[in-house]
Amino acid sequence: MSTADKPIRILMVDDDRMLLNLYRVAGGMRQSEFELVTAENVEEADKLIRSPKPDVVLLDLILGNRPDTSTDELDKANGFNFLLMLKHDPETADIPVVIFSNLSNQGDKDKARALGAADYLVKARMLPDEVLTALRQTVQLDAARRKVANLCNGQ
């Protein structure tokens, strides 16, 4: 887990290259705080999440499964399925996942939380600095939860 002396490692999964570049710039301006790794589809994200593990995943819902996924095949089921896979895999289950989507209906938010998302951010309503701050808070909250769990378990 991230500590004060190393940057928070973020895996951002989104098919929008322009948005990924915007966040690369925003993260680069705060590189002492954040290390941003990006994936444009589920296949890339699955490879990148394993080594080294990110501290948090920023996940769009409308994604493709493969690098060659056509625009008309992008589907929110791919994002939800990836979230479900992460939360059911013992290697990745403990990584907090923050949904980052323009889908803002309550049903999608409820489904994401039910599948294990730590938070749900609506892209159009947030600036990059606000998103990075929210991710830092998610990582800090996750670290606090782990500490409490360890204390309760006598570790």
Backbone as CSV, one residue per row, in Angstrom:
resi,resn,N_x,N_y,N_z,CA_x,CA_y,CA_z,C_x,C_y,C_z
1,MET,0.838,-1.175,0.000,0.000,0.000,0.000,0.875,1.227,0.000
2,SER,0.383,2.299,-0.542,1.163,3.508,-0.651,1.458,4.093,0.713
3,THR,2.614,4.666,0.796,2.998,5.398,1.990,3.319,6.812,1.570
4,ALA,3.580,7.668,2.554,3.840,9.072,2.264,5.094,9.258,1.413
5,ASP,6.022,8.312,1.429,7.279,8.498,0.716,7.281,7.914,-0.695
6,LYS,6.189,7.343,-1.152,6.140,6.870,-2.537,4.813,7.271,-3.166
7,PRO,4.843,7.475,-4.482,3.610,7.903,-5.157,2.527,6.828,-5.126
8,ILE,1.294,7.275,-5.172,0.161,6.365,-5.283,0.120,5.873,-6.729
9,ARG,0.146,4.560,-6.889,0.129,3.953,-8.232,-1.321,3.757,-8.652
10,ILE,-1.698,4.397,-9.754,-3.061,4.352,-10.291,-3.042,3.605,-11.616
11,LEU,-3.928,2.638,-11.765,-4.177,2.030,-13.069,-5.475,2.635,-13.588
12,MET,-5.363,3.433,-14.655,-6.540,4.060,-15.259,-6.914,3.261,-16.497
13,VAL,-8.152,2.764,-16.528,-8.633,1.944,-17.631,-9.748,2.714,-18.344
14,ASP,-9.445,3.162,-19.559,-10.402,3.958,-20.323,-10.042,3.858,-21.805
15,ASP,-11.025,3.780,-22.668,-10.763,3.671,-24.105,-10.560,5.025,-24.776
16,ASP,-10.731,6.113,-24.063,-10.606,7.470,-24.607,-9.154,7.939,-24.492
17,ARG,-8.421,7.889,-25.597,-6.990,8.255,-25.579,-6.760,9.699,-25.182
18,MET,-7.651,10.583,-25.594,-7.497,11.989,-25.235,-7.612,12.174,-23.712
19,LEU,-8.566,11.485,-23.116,-8.728,11.559,-21.670,-7.518,10.951,-20.951
20,LEU,-7.023,9.813,-21.449,-5.835,9.204,-20.854,-4.657,10.164,-20.917
21,ASN,-4.486,10.861,-22.050,-3.400,11.833,-22.166,-3.574,12.999,-21.208
22,LEU,-4.798,13.461,-21.043,-5.073,14.541,-20.093,-4.652,14.127,-18.682
23,TYR,-4.974,12.902,-18.293,-4.626,12.431,-16.951,-3.131,12.130,-16.820
24,ARG,-2.492,11.735,-17.919,-1.031,11.571,-17.884,-0.366,12.905,-17.575
25,VAL,-0.857,13.972,-18.211,-0.315,15.312,-17.968,-0.600,15.739,-16.528
26,ALA,-1.845,15.569,-16.090,-2.217,15.964,-14.728,-1.411,15.180,-13.692
27,GLY,-1.274,13.870,-13.909,-0.480,13.055,-12.989,0.990,13.409,-13.050
28,GLY,1.479,13.730,-14.253,2.882,14.107,-14.415,3.217,15.390,-13.689
29,MET,2.258,16.284,-13.594,2.477,17.528,-12.863,2.536,17.284,-11.360
30,ARG,2.065,16.121,-10.937,2.085,15.766,-9.513,2.769,14.406,-9.341
31,GLN,3.874,14.212,-10.084,4.522,12.898,-10.111,5.110,12.473,-8.779
32,SER,5.337,13.395,-7.861,5.801,12.978,-6.536,4.660,12.344,-5.735
33,GLU,3.415,12.622,-6.139,2.245,12.089,-5.444,1.619,10.883,-6.150
34,PHE,1.686,10.879,-7.495,0.959,9.880,-8.273,1.817,9.275,-9.377
35,GLU,1.645,7.985,-9.590,2.219,7.289,-10.738,1.041,6.716,-11.513
36,LEU,0.863,7.168,-12.746,-0.285,6.760,-13.544,0.134,5.758,-14.611
37,VAL,-0.535,4.613,-14.612,-0.370,3.585,-15.632,-1.714,3.488,-16.329
38,THR,-1.707,3.374,-17.660,-2.976,3.383,-18.382,-3.168,2.143,-19.241
39,ALA,-4.441,1.800,-19.423,-4.850,0.708,-20.308,-6.098,1.169,-21.047
40,GLU,-6.187,0.789,-22.327,-7.326,1.204,-23.140,-8.409,0.141,-23.250
41,ASN,-8.157,-1.044,-22.700,-9.150,-2.115,-22.794,-8.920,-3.106,-21.655
42,VAL,-9.838,-4.021,-21.513,-9.813,-4.986,-20.417,-8.595,-5.916,-20.497
43,GLU,-8.246,-6.339,-21.692,-7.108,-7.249,-21.860,-5.806,-6.604,-21.364
44,GLU,-5.556,-5.348,-21.774,-4.367,-4.633,-21.306,-4.411,-4.437,-19.795
45,ALA,-5.567,-4.058,-19.288,-5.710,-3.796,-17.854,-5.426,-5.051,-17.038
46,ASP,-5.898,-6.200,-17.526,-5.680,-7.450,-16.804,-4.190,-7.775,-16.708
47,LYS,-3.436,-7.467,-17.740,-1.985,-7.700,-17.702,-1.286,-6.725,-16.757
48,LEU,-1.695,-5.454,-16.795,-1.019,-4.417,-16.018,-1.327,-4.463,-14.523
49,ILE,-2.443,-5.049,-14.152,-2.860,-5.006,-12.750,-2.066,-5.962,-11.862
50,ARG,-1.380,-6.893,-12.453,-0.743,-7.952,-11.672,0.657,-7.632,-11.177
51,SER,1.418,-6.827,-11.912,2.793,-6.592,-11.478,3.344,-5.311,-12.066
52,PRO,3.743,-4.386,-11.229,3.386,-4.306,-9.816,1.930,-3.873,-9.660
53,LYS,1.342,-4.322,-8.578,-0.069,-4.014,-8.334,-0.260,-2.515,-8.089
54,PRO,-1.344,-1.973,-8.646,-1.654,-0.563,-8.351,-2.250,-0.427,-6.946
55,ASP,-2.207,0.780,-6.445,-2.854,1.072,-5.162,-4.352,1.268,-5.348
56,VAL,-4.743,1.674,-6.567,-6.148,1.931,-6.876,-6.336,1.799,-8.388
57,VAL,-7.537,1.368,-8.779,-7.901,1.278,-10.196,-8.981,2.317,-10.458
58,LEU,-8.787,3.104,-11.521,-9.779,4.065,-11.982,-10.363,3.473,-13.262
59,LEU,-11.598,3.003,-13.192,-12.178,2.163,-14.236,-13.389,2.792,-14.910
60,ASP,-13.283,2.992,-16.226,-14.441,3.380,-17.017,-15.321,2.147,-17.175
61,LEU,-16.595,2.333,-17.371,-17.481,1.192,-17.575,-17.613,0.816,-19.039
62,ILE,-17.681,1.806,-19.915,-17.879,1.515,-21.331,-16.516,1.278,-21.964
63,LEU,-16.210,-0.008,-22.178,-14.892,-0.442,-22.631,-15.002,-1.539,-23.671
64,GLY,-13.875,-1.788,-24.296,-13.744,-2.955,-25.144,-12.967,-4.021,-24.392
65,ASN,-13.075,-5.250,-24.854,-12.330,-6.343,-24.233,-10.907,-6.440,-24.760
66,ARG,-10.724,-6.150,-26.051,-9.432,-6.347,-26.717,-8.944,-5.033,-27.315
67,PRO,-7.667,-4.980,-27.683,-7.145,-3.756,-28.311,-7.852,-3.389,-29.614
68,ASP,-8.370,-4.360,-30.347,-8.998,-4.077,-31.635,-10.526,-3.967,-31.562
69,THR,-11.071,-3.757,-30.376,-12.524,-3.654,-30.223,-13.036,-2.441,-30.994
70,SER,-14.013,-2.650,-31.858,-14.577,-1.537,-32.622,-15.473,-0.689,-31.721
71,THR,-15.673,0.542,-32.129,-16.462,1.483,-31.343,-17.866,0.966,-31.071
72,ASP,-18.470,0.299,-32.030,-19.838,-0.190,-31.830,-19.909,-1.414,-30.912
73,GLU,-18.753,-1.968,-30.526,-18.732,-3.103,-29.592,-18.412,-2.680,-28.151
74,LEU,-18.139,-1.398,-27.950,-17.879,-0.924,-26.593,-19.158,-1.083,-25.779
75,ASP,-19.016,-1.540,-24.548,-20.198,-1.890,-23.771,-19.904,-1.737,-22.285
76,LYS,-20.891,-1.252,-21.537,-20.676,-1.119,-20.098,-20.573,-2.480,-19.415
77,ALA,-21.077,-3.524,-20.044,-20.930,-4.860,-19.458,-19.458,-5.220,-19.317
78,ASN,-18.596,-4.730,-20.226,-17.175,-5.026,-20.127,-16.559,-4.430,-18.868
79,GLY,-16.954,-3.215,-18.526,-16.455,-2.592,-17.297,-16.978,-3.301,-16.061
80,PHE,-18.267,-3.583,-16.039,-18.835,-4.305,-14.895,-18.221,-5.696,-14.758
81,ASN,-18.038,-6.397,-15.872,-17.442,-7.734,-15.812,-16.002,-7.690,-15.320
82,PHE,-15.251,-6.664,-15.726,-13.870,-6.528,-15.257,-13.848,-6.260,-13.755
83,LEU,-14.732,-5.399,-13.276,-14.847,-5.139,-11.840,-15.159,-6.429,-11.093
84,LEU,-16.113,-7.191,-11.591,-16.492,-8.454,-10.968,-15.307,-9.420,-10.934
85,MET,-14.578,-9.507,-12.043,-13.412,-10.380,-12.111,-12.353,-9.955,-11.090
86,LEU,-12.100,-8.651,-10.991,-11.097,-8.170,-10.029,-11.485,-8.529,-8.598
87,LYS,-12.736,-8.373,-8.273,-13.183,-8.597,-6.904,-13.292,-10.081,-6.550
88,HIS,-13.325,-10.949,-7.553,-13.376,-12.390,-7.287,-12.028,-13.086,-7.427
89,ASP,-11.013,-12.347,-7.827,-9.661,-12.896,-7.968,-8.875,-12.586,-6.695
90,PRO,-8.406,-13.595,-5.962,-7.681,-13.349,-4.719,-6.462,-12.432,-4.883
91,GLU,-5.855,-12.427,-6.072,-4.692,-11.568,-6.313,-5.050,-10.091,-6.397
92,THR,-6.287,-9.782,-6.779,-6.673,-8.388,-7.017,-7.854,-7.912,-6.171
93,ALA,-8.453,-8.794,-5.420,-9.678,-8.464,-4.681,-9.496,-7.307,-3.706
94,ASP,-8.289,-7.158,-3.187,-8.058,-6.123,-2.176,-7.719,-4.755,-2.772
95,ILE,-7.615,-4.638,-4.082,-7.307,-3.352,-4.711,-8.594,-2.547,-4.838
96,PRO,-8.640,-1.344,-4.269,-9.851,-0.533,-4.417,-10.050,-0.120,-5.879
97,VAL,-11.301,-0.204,-6.324,-11.659,0.173,-7.690,-12.642,1.330,-7.618
98,VAL,-12.299,2.413,-8.314,-13.167,3.581,-8.406,-13.691,3.645,-9.831
99,ILE,-15.005,3.611,-9.976,-15.618,3.720,-11.292,-15.539,5.176,-11.730
100,PHE,-15.172,5.371,-13.004,-15.022,6.712,-13.576,-15.745,6.706,-14.909
101,SER,-16.992,7.141,-14.900,-17.854,6.989,-16.059,-18.725,8.222,-16.252
102,ASN,-19.216,8.410,-17.456,-20.222,9.444,-17.692,-21.630,8.911,-17.474
103,LEU,-21.756,7.614,-17.209,-23.056,7.047,-16.860,-23.369,7.488,-15.435
104,SER,-24.434,8.248,-15.293,-24.701,8.825,-13.977,-26.012,8.372,-13.361
105,ASN,-26.629,7.319,-13.921,-27.903,6.903,-13.338,-27.663,6.073,-12.070
106,GLN,-28.622,6.135,-11.195,-28.490,5.479,-9.896,-28.345,3.969,-10.013
107,GLY,-28.989,3.377,-10.998,-28.886,1.932,-11.186,-27.458,1.480,-11.428
108,ASP,-26.722,2.216,-12.280,-25.316,1.876,-12.534,-24.473,2.074,-11.277
109,LYS,-24.739,3.151,-10.553,-24.002,3.401,-9.302,-24.249,2.281,-8.291
110,ASP,-25.502,1.898,-8.138,-25.844,0.830,-7.193,-25.205,-0.498,-7.590
111,LYS,-25.232,-0.805,-8.883,-24.638,-2.052,-9.363,-23.135,-2.057,-9.110
112,ALA,-22.470,-0.944,-9.393,-21.020,-0.854,-9.170,-20.684,-1.077,-7.693
113,ARG,-21.422,-0.455,-6.814,-21.181,-0.633,-5.367,-21.440,-2.086,-4.949
114,ALA,-22.511,-2.661,-5.473,-22.836,-4.058,-5.138,-21.741,-5.015,-5.605
115,LEU,-21.063,-4.673,-6.694,-19.983,-5.513,-7.211,-18.640,-5.242,-6.534
116,GLY,-18.601,-4.243,-5.648,-17.389,-4.004,-4.877,-16.631,-2.729,-5.166
117,ALA,-17.195,-1.829,-5.966,-16.510,-0.558,-6.236,-16.408,0.259,-4.954
118,ALA,-15.266,0.888,-4.763,-15.041,1.718,-3.580,-15.700,3.087,-3.718
119,ASP,-15.843,3.559,-4.965,-16.436,4.869,-5.207,-16.918,4.912,-6.652
120,TYR,-17.696,5.935,-6.971,-18.231,6.108,-8.324,-18.151,7.590,-8.635
121,LEU,-17.316,7.950,-9.607,-17.134,9.346,-10.000,-17.677,9.543,-11.406
122,VAL,-18.381,10.648,-11.623,-18.913,10.974,-12.941,-17.921,11.908,-13.625
123,LYS,-17.386,11.457,-14.752,-16.333,12.183,-15.473,-16.671,13.645,-15.725
124,ALA,-17.842,13.880,-16.272,-18.214,15.230,-16.704,-18.350,16.213,-15.539
125,ARG,-18.374,15.710,-14.343,-18.580,16.576,-13.175,-17.307,16.854,-12.392
126,MET,-16.153,16.350,-12.880,-14.933,16.466,-12.086,-13.739,16.884,-12.925
127,LEU,-12.905,17.726,-12.337,-11.633,18.098,-12.938,-10.576,17.069,-12.547
128,PRO,-9.501,16.946,-13.318,-8.462,15.970,-12.984,-7.927,16.085,-11.556
129,ASP,-7.701,17.296,-11.076,-7.200,17.444,-9.700,-8.190,16.908,-8.675
130,GLU,-9.481,17.091,-8.934,-10.506,16.570,-8.026,-10.509,15.043,-8.041
131,VAL,-10.321,14.471,-9.211,-10.278,13.013,-9.336,-9.067,12.469,-8.590
132,LEU,-7.902,13.082,-8.792,-6.691,12.623,-8.099,-6.836,12.731,-6.587
133,THR,-7.457,13.801,-6.118,-7.706,13.955,-4.681,-8.642,12.863,-4.174
134,ALA,-9.690,12.565,-4.942,-10.625,11.496,-4.555,-9.909,10.148,-4.504
135,LEU,-9.002,9.905,-5.445,-8.255,8.646,-5.445,-7.341,8.559,-4.236
136,ARG,-6.690,9.662,-3.888,-5.847,9.661,-2.687,-6.693,9.321,-1.453
137,GLN,-7.866,9.918,-1.356,-8.746,9.649,-0.222,-9.185,8.190,-0.194
138,THR,-9.459,7.611,-1.345,-9.839,6.198,-1.425,-8.711,5.319,-0.908
139,VAL,-7.485,5.603,-1.332,-6.328,4.816,-0.897,-6.111,4.977,0.614
140,GLN,-6.255,6.191,1.125,-6.092,6.420,2.567,-7.171,5.701,3.370
141,LEU,-8.403,5.739,2.889,-9.500,5.045,3.567,-9.272,3.539,3.552
142,ASP,-8.808,3.008,2.425,-8.517,1.585,2.322,-7.413,1.188,3.303
143,ALA,-6.382,2.013,3.412,-5.287,1.729,4.356,-5.797,1.747,5.796
144,ALA,-6.681,2.676,6.115,-7.244,2.749,7.465,-8.109,1.523,7.765
145,ARG,-8.898,1.090,6.778,-9.728,-0.111,6.963,-8.861,-1.333,7.234
146,ARG,-7.782,-1.457,6.478,-6.874,-2.598,6.666,-6.240,-2.574,8.055
147,LYS,-5.873,-1.386,8.492,-5.251,-1.254,9.812,-6.224,-1.674,10.912
148,VAL,-7.460,-1.228,10.792,-8.481,-1.606,11.773,-8.729,-3.110,11.732
149,ALA,-8.809,-3.666,10.540,-9.020,-5.111,10.398,-7.875,-5.891,11.038
150,ASN,-6.656,-5.426,10.820,-5.502,-6.095,11.420,-5.519,-5.996,12.939
151,LEU,-5.920,-4.842,13.461,-6.025,-4.681,14.915,-7.096,-5.598,15.490
152,CYS,-8.220,-5.692,14.778,-9.302,-6.570,15.252,-8.905,-8.038,15.210
153,ASN,-8.031,-8.378,14.264,-7.563,-9.756,14.141,-6.326,-10.027,14.973
154,GLY,-5.902,-9.040,15.760,-4.755,-9.227,16.649,-3.417,-9.257,15.935
155,GLN,-3.320,-8.641,14.774,-2.059,-8.641,14.034,-1.286,-7.385,14.261
